[in-house]
Amino acid sequence: YKVRIVAQGFTQKEGIDYQEVFAPVANLDSVRTLIALAAKHDLELDQMDV
């Protein structure tokens, strides 16, 4: 089992400023598979910071 650590350095208080936090972290194998499929099918990948 691999643990993924995500740093969340903010000062909001739960229940006042937000209700929940959603911070997905992609598995490296999933990213490699996605890139390989995009290359095979001649697709374009875009990266976004939301």
C-alpha positions as CSV (number, residue, x, y, z in Angstrom):
1,Y,0.0,0.0,0.0
2,K,1.5,3.3,-1.1
3,V,0.7,6.5,0.9
4,R,0.5,9.8,-0.9
5,I,1.2,12.8,1.2
6,V,-0.4,16.1,0.2
7,A,0.6,19.3,2.0
8,Q,-2.3,21.6,2.8
9,G,-0.9,24.8,4.2
10,F,-3.9,27.0,4.8
11,T,-5.4,28.7,7.8
12,Q,-9.2,28.4,7.2
13,K,-11.3,26.8,10.0
14,E,-13.5,23.8,9.1
15,G,-17.2,24.5,9.3
16,I,-16.6,28.3,9.0
17,D,-14.6,28.8,5.8
18,Y,-15.2,25.4,4.2
19,Q,-17.1,22.1,4.8
20,E,-14.7,19.6,3.3
21,V,-11.4,19.3,1.3
22,F,-11.0,17.4,-1.9
23,A,-7.3,17.0,-3.0
24,P,-6.9,14.2,-5.5
25,V,-3.4,12.9,-6.2
26,A,-2.8,10.9,-9.3
27,N,-0.9,7.6,-9.2
28,L,2.2,7.7,-11.4
29,D,1.2,4.5,-13.3
30,S,-2.2,6.0,-14.1
31,V,-0.5,9.1,-15.5
32,R,1.9,7.1,-17.6
33,T,-1.0,5.0,-19.0
34,L,-2.9,8.1,-19.9
35,I,0.1,9.6,-21.7
36,A,0.7,6.4,-23.6
37,L,-3.0,6.1,-24.7
38,A,-2.9,9.8,-25.8
39,A,0.2,9.2,-27.8
40,K,-1.1,6.0,-29.4
41,H,-4.4,7.7,-30.5
42,D,-2.6,11.0,-31.5
43,L,-4.5,13.0,-28.9
44,E,-3.4,16.3,-27.3
45,L,-3.2,16.5,-23.5
46,D,-3.6,19.8,-21.6
47,Q,-2.6,20.5,-18.0
48,M,-4.7,22.8,-15.8
49,D,-4.2,24.2,-12.3
50,V,-7.7,24.6,-10.8
